[in-house]
Amino acid sequence: MDMKKLAGKEAAEYVQDGMLVGLGTGSTAYHMVNAVGERVKNGLRIQAIPTSKATEEQARALGIPLLGIDEIDHVDLCIDGVDEIDPAFNAIKGGGGALYREKVVASLAREVIWIMDESKLVDQIGAFPLPVEIAQYGAKQAIAKMEGYGWNPVLRVRDGKTFVTDNGNFIADLQLGAGFAIEDVKTKLDGIVGVLEHGLFLNMCKRILVGCADGTVKTIENESK
């Protein structure tokens, strides 16, 4: 049972004719984009904004009409995955390295849906490392500042090379542990020169869709939105 695929297909049903849709990045969002592409093939009329080069390539191949970030002033619906989320809808995102573009698009959205398999539901976020996108220039100094806060930052490496985001930056993954002081970390990160964005997506969603091992999709509404 592919729980990610279940959630992705269900989320695609929320997309309506005429919408401008934010298309997320990552293994769960991949299934959602495929499902949206199938609906476009069957006559759904939308425009979409991708949150990464990988999603852009996938969407183009599926015939989904795309816009660039400078062509839009809002997004009707953004659908994306998460790495962890707590009962207060505080999420960690950025495991795929697209957190900056994901946050830009989600922040423009009138409605946000997070999609996931049930392993992403946690009592407290932080077991999954918190990604922080940092400029290459001054990266050593920014990381030293994070080390000074006791966050144990690890510069992300992929295929033996320092990972570089679609924006040309590095990512430091903070080993915070479950139950860290979310607001304190957020405030300190916002004050570090060279930090472009972090993977704390706090209470941004209208609902979450959770693919479950029993073949169902659980919908949890955020009553504060």
C-alpha positions as CSV (number, residue, x, y, z in Angstrom):
1,M,0.0,0.0,0.0
2,D,1.6,3.3,-1.2
3,M,0.4,5.7,1.5
4,K,2.0,8.7,-0.2
5,K,0.3,7.9,-3.5
6,L,-3.1,7.7,-1.7
7,A,-2.6,11.1,-0.1
8,G,-1.4,12.6,-3.4
9,K,-4.3,11.4,-5.5
10,E,-6.8,12.5,-2.9
11,A,-5.2,16.0,-2.7
12,A,-5.5,16.4,-6.5
13,E,-9.3,16.2,-6.1
14,Y,-9.2,19.6,-4.3
15,V,-8.0,21.3,-7.4
16,Q,-10.8,23.1,-9.3
17,D,-11.2,24.7,-12.7
18,G,-9.7,28.1,-13.0
19,M,-7.3,27.8,-10.0
20,L,-3.7,28.9,-9.8
21,V,-2.1,25.9,-8.0
22,G,1.2,25.7,-6.1
23,L,2.8,22.3,-6.9
24,G,5.0,21.0,-4.1
25,T,8.2,19.0,-4.2
26,G,9.2,15.6,-2.9
27,S,8.1,12.0,-2.9
28,T,4.5,12.6,-1.8
29,A,4.0,15.7,-3.9
30,Y,5.3,13.8,-6.9
31,H,2.2,11.6,-6.8
32,M,0.0,14.6,-6.4
33,V,1.5,16.3,-9.5
34,N,1.0,13.1,-11.5
35,A,-2.7,13.0,-10.4
36,V,-3.2,16.7,-11.3
37,G,-1.6,16.1,-14.7
38,E,-4.1,13.3,-15.3
39,R,-7.0,15.6,-14.5
40,V,-5.5,18.3,-16.8
41,K,-5.3,15.7,-19.6
42,N,-9.0,15.0,-18.9
43,G,-10.0,18.6,-19.3
44,L,-9.2,20.4,-16.0
45,R,-8.2,24.0,-16.8
46,I,-5.7,25.4,-14.3
47,Q,-2.3,27.2,-14.2
48,A,0.4,26.1,-11.8
49,I,3.5,27.4,-10.1
50,P,6.2,24.8,-9.3
51,T,8.3,24.9,-6.2
52,S,11.4,23.4,-7.7
53,K,13.1,22.7,-11.0
54,A,12.3,19.0,-10.5
55,T,8.6,19.7,-10.1
56,E,8.7,22.1,-13.1
57,E,10.2,19.4,-15.3
58,Q,7.6,16.8,-14.1
59,A,4.7,19.2,-14.6
60,R,5.9,20.3,-18.1
61,A,6.1,16.6,-19.2
62,L,2.5,16.2,-18.0
63,G,1.2,19.2,-20.0
64,I,0.3,21.3,-16.9
65,P,0.4,25.0,-17.8
66,L,3.0,26.8,-15.7
67,L,3.7,30.3,-14.6
68,G,6.8,31.9,-13.2
69,I,6.9,33.4,-9.7
70,D,7.1,37.0,-11.2
71,E,3.9,36.5,-13.1
72,I,1.7,35.9,-10.0
73,D,0.5,37.8,-6.9
74,H,-1.4,35.0,-5.2
75,V,-1.9,31.2,-5.3
76,D,-5.4,29.8,-4.9
77,L,-4.3,26.4,-3.5
78,C,-0.9,25.1,-2.6
79,I,-0.4,21.3,-2.0
80,D,2.9,20.0,-0.7
81,G,4.4,17.3,1.5
82,V,6.0,17.6,5.0
83,D,8.8,15.8,6.8
84,E,7.1,16.1,10.2
85,I,4.0,17.7,11.6
86,D,2.7,18.1,15.2
87,P,-0.9,18.4,16.5
88,A,-0.7,22.2,16.3
89,F,0.1,22.0,12.6
90,N,3.7,23.0,13.1
91,A,5.7,21.3,10.3
92,I,9.3,20.7,9.3
93,K,9.9,20.8,5.5
94,G,12.9,20.9,3.3
95,G,14.2,17.3,3.3
96,G,14.1,17.6,-0.5
97,G,16.0,20.9,-0.5
98,A,13.3,23.1,-1.9
99,L,12.2,24.8,1.3
100,Y,12.7,28.4,0.2
101,R,10.6,28.2,-3.0
102,E,8.1,26.0,-1.1
103,K,7.7,28.7,1.6
104,V,7.4,31.5,-1.0
105,V,4.6,29.7,-2.8
106,A,2.8,28.6,0.4
107,S,2.9,32.1,1.8
108,L,1.1,33.4,-1.3
109,A,-1.6,30.8,-1.0
110,R,-5.2,31.4,0.0
111,E,-5.3,27.8,1.1
112,V,-2.6,25.2,1.9
113,I,-3.0,21.5,2.1
114,W,-0.1,19.3,3.5
115,I,-0.1,15.7,2.3
116,M,1.8,12.8,3.9
117,D,1.9,9.2,5.0
118,E,1.0,8.5,8.6
119,S,4.7,8.2,9.7
120,K,4.9,12.0,9.4
121,L,2.5,12.6,12.3
122,V,4.4,13.2,15.5
123,D,3.7,14.5,19.0
124,Q,6.6,17.0,18.8
125,I,8.7,18.0,15.8
126,G,12.5,17.9,15.8
127,A,13.5,14.3,15.4
128,F,13.8,15.1,11.7
129,P,16.6,17.5,11.1
130,L,15.6,21.1,10.6
131,P,16.8,22.3,7.2
132,V,18.2,25.9,6.9
133,E,19.1,27.4,3.6
134,I,22.2,29.6,3.8
135,A,24.1,31.7,1.3
136,Q,27.4,30.2,0.2
137,Y,29.2,33.4,1.0
138,G,29.6,33.4,4.7
139,A,28.4,29.9,5.1
140,K,31.2,29.0,7.5
141,Q,30.4,31.9,9.8
142,A,26.6,31.2,9.7
143,I,27.2,27.6,10.6
144,A,29.5,28.6,13.4
145,K,26.7,30.8,14.8
146,M,24.4,27.8,14.7
147,E,27.0,25.6,16.5
148,G,27.2,28.3,19.1
149,Y,23.5,27.8,19.8
150,G,24.1,24.1,20.3
151,W,22.0,23.1,17.2
152,N,24.6,20.7,15.8
153,P,24.3,21.9,12.2
154,V,25.5,19.5,9.5
155,L,26.2,20.9,6.0
156,R,24.2,18.8,3.6
157,V,26.2,16.6,1.2
158,R,24.8,14.6,-1.7
159,D,26.8,12.2,-3.9
160,G,30.0,13.3,-2.2
161,K,29.5,17.0,-2.9
162,T,28.1,19.8,-0.9
163,F,24.4,20.0,-1.9
164,V,23.4,23.2,-3.7
165,T,19.8,24.3,-3.9
166,D,17.9,25.5,-7.0
167,N,18.7,29.0,-5.7
168,G,22.5,28.4,-5.5
169,N,22.7,28.1,-1.8
170,F,23.8,25.5,0.8
171,I,21.6,23.7,3.4
172,A,22.6,23.1,7.0
173,D,20.5,20.4,8.8
174,L,20.1,21.2,12.5
175,Q,20.0,18.2,14.8
176,L,17.6,19.7,17.4
177,G,15.7,16.6,18.7
178,A,12.0,16.3,19.4
179,G,10.5,19.0,21.7
180,F,12.9,21.9,20.9
181,A,11.7,25.4,21.7
182,I,10.2,26.3,18.3
183,E,9.8,30.1,18.7
184,D,13.2,30.5,20.3
185,V,14.9,28.7,17.4
186,K,12.9,30.6,14.8
187,T,13.7,34.0,16.4
188,K,17.5,33.2,16.5
189,L,17.5,31.9,13.0
190,D,15.9,35.0,11.7
191,G,18.7,37.0,13.3
192,I,21.6,35.1,11.7
193,V,23.2,36.9,8.7
194,G,23.4,34.5,5.7
195,V,20.2,32.5,6.6
196,L,17.9,32.8,3.6
197,E,15.1,30.7,5.0
198,H,14.4,27.8,7.4
199,G,12.1,24.7,7.2
200,L,9.7,25.7,10.0
201,F,6.3,26.0,8.4
202,L,4.2,26.9,11.4
203,N,0.4,26.6,11.4
204,M,0.2,27.4,7.6
205,C,-2.3,24.8,6.4
206,K,-6.0,24.6,6.1
207,R,-6.0,20.8,6.3
208,I,-3.8,17.8,6.1
209,L,-4.4,14.6,4.2
210,V,-2.8,11.5,5.6
211,G,-2.4,8.3,3.6
212,C,-2.9,5.3,6.0
213,A,-1.7,1.7,5.9
214,D,-5.3,0.5,5.8
215,G,-5.8,2.1,2.4
216,T,-7.8,5.1,3.7
217,V,-6.9,8.8,3.6
218,K,-7.5,10.7,6.9
219,T,-8.4,14.4,6.6
220,I,-7.6,16.6,9.6
221,E,-9.0,20.1,9.4
222,N,-7.2,23.0,11.0
223,E,-10.0,24.8,12.8
224,S,-7.9,27.9,13.4
225,K,-7.8,28.6,9.6
